[in-house]
Each structure stands twice: as C-alpha cells, then as structure tokens.
Amino acid sequence: MITYKELIAAKAVLELPDRVSLREIRASYINLLKRWHPDTCAEDGEKCSEMTQRIVSAYRMVLAYCEAYEYSFEDQELRRHLSNEEWWLEKFGEDPLWSKNQK
C-alpha cells in the first residue's frame, strides 16, 4: 500500500498539479524522461541515472494509486461533470423560449 508521504513525493518528482488526468500524468512522465534519460541528459551521468530511476518509480507509484482508485458512477457525481450544454438542456430542455429552434 502506498503511503500519503510516498504519493506526495511521487507527485513532486513528476511535477504534477493538484488535479490531473491520466493523459497529463503520462505526458509529464514522458517529458521528464526525455529531459533526464542518461542518453540525452546534459548533466552528470550518475545524476541523470538517479533522476531517471526516481521518475520511473514515481510514475509506477502514481499509476498504482490510480489503478486502485474507486471511481464513482453515482448519478449525483456524474451530474457534477455535465458540460454546459448538457446542464442547460437538462435544466430547460427544449423549451421554445430557450431553444435554438425558435418558431
């Protein structure tokens, strides 16, 4: 099980914001690897190898956390993520006063 401190440290290594998607996690991981991989890194080889190991370890830890995360599909939770258009349609429906198809 991953501890809170480990997860916060992994977040820092991957330079992740507080709210992030899986796509953004992967993008950060790839960008950091490009920068720190020993074959492309401009700094000391040992430091680059250490950073690469830290990045890979942090990425695995964050992915493990995400894979174990329980997503809610409760109606109330899903409604929190409606697009503006979906919200509007649900609130006002096809009311002729608000509809694009006014006659």
Protein Blocks (a to p, Z undefined) as FASTA:
>chain_A
ZZfklmmmmmmmnopafbdcfklmmmmmmmmmmmmomklpcbdfklmmmmmmmmmmmmmm
mmmmmmmpccdfbfklmmmmgcfklmmmmmnmmafklpmkbZZ
